[in-house]
Amino acid sequence: MPYDPISHPLESKLVDYDALERLVRLRDQGALSSGEFAEQKRILFDEDGAAASAPLIVSERLSPHSPLQKISAAAFITGLCAVLYSTFIYDATISPMDAPSAYSSIDVSSSIEDKARAISDVNDRLERTMAGERIVNLSRLKEQRQIFSFGALLMILGAIGFVVPLARRRR
């Protein structure tokens, strides 16, 4: 018996079951509201051949996170990187060899005593450096604290901007 599309009206229309399955999955994940699901299903089953436009509209909602949440997540990650950098990588100390000295301006015309004191000072600073001594550089310490504070603020704002919309959506 030959296939007759008139006697099988549901089979005569090609249904994109993959698209329907994606819609159901998005609805179950909470990415689509009931109204959005119904609208997308209506477009999918529209007799005017509008089914081809359905994947474009559905793809707009594939990510359940809003642009604010994406920006907030990026801010949180940037803040976390700044905090980790300022805590573990950024060095607010200098070696004794890099510290300013009273003998930094010794030149050829300086007295023998000044040259001897400069050599003695350099030897002393070299020994302290070799022993592992570090000197706190107050300007770098201030900069380190600013980096840490800025990173912590970014983390807090990023967390708030990401979590608040989630809490609102669940209500």
C-alpha positions in Angstrom: 0.0 0.0 0.0 1.6 3.4 -1.0 2.2 6.1 1.5 -0.5 8.7 1.5 0.4 12.0 3.4 -3.3 13.1 3.4 -4.3 10.1 5.5 -1.4 10.8 7.9 -1.6 14.6 8.5 1.0 14.6 11.4 3.5 12.7 9.3 3.1 15.0 6.3 4.8 17.8 8.3 8.5 17.4 8.8 9.2 18.0 12.5 12.7 18.8 13.7 12.8 16.5 16.7 16.3 17.6 17.6 15.1 21.2 17.9 12.1 20.1 20.0 14.4 18.1 22.2 16.7 21.2 22.7 13.7 23.3 23.6 12.6 20.8 26.2 16.1 20.6 27.6 16.4 24.4 27.8 13.0 24.6 29.5 14.0 21.9 32.0 17.3 23.7 32.8 15.4 27.0 33.4 16.9 28.8 30.4 13.4 29.2 28.9 10.3 30.3 30.8 7.0 28.5 30.1 5.9 31.4 27.9 9.2 31.4 25.9 8.9 27.6 25.5 5.4 27.8 24.2 6.4 30.6 21.7 9.4 28.6 20.5 7.3 25.5 20.2 4.7 27.4 18.2 7.4 28.7 15.9 8.8 25.2 15.5 5.4 23.8 14.5 4.3 26.8 12.5 2.7 25.7 9.2 4.2 28.7 7.3 7.6 27.1 7.2 9.0 29.4 9.9 10.6 26.3 11.5 13.9 27.3 9.8 14.0 30.5 12.0 13.5 28.6 15.2 17.2 27.6 15.8 18.3 31.2 15.5 15.8 32.4 18.1 16.6 29.4 20.4 20.3 30.1 20.1 19.9 33.5 21.6 18.9 31.8 24.9 21.5 29.0 25.0 23.4 30.7 27.8 21.2 31.0 31.0 23.4 33.9 32.2 22.7 37.5 31.5 25.3 39.9 30.2 25.6 41.4 33.7 26.4 38.0 35.1 29.0 37.4 32.4 30.7 40.8 33.1 30.5 40.1 36.9 32.1 36.8 36.4 34.9 38.4 34.4 35.3 41.1 37.1 35.5 38.4 39.8 38.2 36.5 38.0 40.2 39.7 37.3 39.9 40.6 41.0 41.0 37.1 42.1 44.0 37.4 39.8 44.9 40.8 41.2 44.6 39.5 44.8 46.8 36.4 44.1 49.3 38.5 42.2 49.6 41.1 45.0 49.8 38.3 47.6 52.2 35.8 46.1 54.1 37.4 43.2 54.4 41.2 43.7 57.5 41.8 45.8 57.3 44.9 48.1 60.9 44.4 49.3 64.3 45.2 47.7 67.7 43.8 48.3 70.2 45.9 50.3 72.2 46.3 47.0 69.2 48.2 45.5 68.7 50.5 48.5 69.7 54.1 48.1 73.1 55.0 49.7 74.9 58.1 50.9 77.7 57.1 48.6 75.8 56.9 45.4 77.4 60.1 44.1 81.0 59.0 44.4 83.0 60.0 41.3 86.7 60.4 40.2 87.0 63.7 42.0 85.9 62.3 45.4 88.3 62.0 48.2 90.1 58.7 49.1 88.2 58.5 52.4 84.8 58.8 50.6 85.8 56.2 48.0 87.0 53.8 50.9 83.7 54.3 52.7 81.7 53.7 49.5 83.6 50.5 48.9 83.1 49.4 52.5 79.3 50.3 52.2 79.0 48.2 49.0 80.8 45.3 50.6 78.5 45.5 53.6 75.4 45.6 51.4 76.6 42.7 49.3 77.1 40.6 52.4 73.7 41.5 53.7 72.2 40.6 50.3 74.0 37.3 50.2 72.7 36.5 53.7 69.1 36.9 52.3 68.2 40.2 53.9 65.4 42.2 52.4 64.4 45.8 53.0 60.8 46.8 52.9 60.3 49.4 50.1 57.5 51.6 51.4 56.4 52.9 48.0 56.1 49.3 46.6 54.3 48.3 49.8 51.7 51.0 49.2 51.3 49.9 45.6 50.9 46.3 46.7 48.1 47.2 49.1 46.4 49.2 46.4 46.5 46.2 44.0 45.2 44.0 46.7 42.3 46.4 47.7 41.3 46.9 44.1 41.3 43.1 43.4 39.3 42.4 46.6 36.7 45.1 45.6 36.4 43.6 42.1 35.9 40.2 43.6 33.1 41.4 45.9 31.3 43.4 43.2 31.7 40.5 40.7 30.3 38.0 43.2 27.3 40.3 44.0 26.6 41.0 40.3 26.6 37.2 39.6 24.7 35.9 42.6 21.9 38.5 42.9 20.3 37.8 39.5 20.4 34.0 40.3 18.7 34.6 43.6 16.0 36.8 41.9 15.4 34.2 39.2 14.9 31.4 41.8 12.1 33.4 43.6 
